[in-house]
């Protein structure tokens, strides 16, 4: 059980790192949203 929990935690951390990298590169959903809101003004 401990091994299963450990691998699940590693997968979650892995996904967070990938999503964070995409956001920081400027291609994520938050970056797109901020660009859209900026274009309205």
Secondary structure as UniProt FT lines:
FT   HELIX           2..25
FT   HELIX           29..40
//
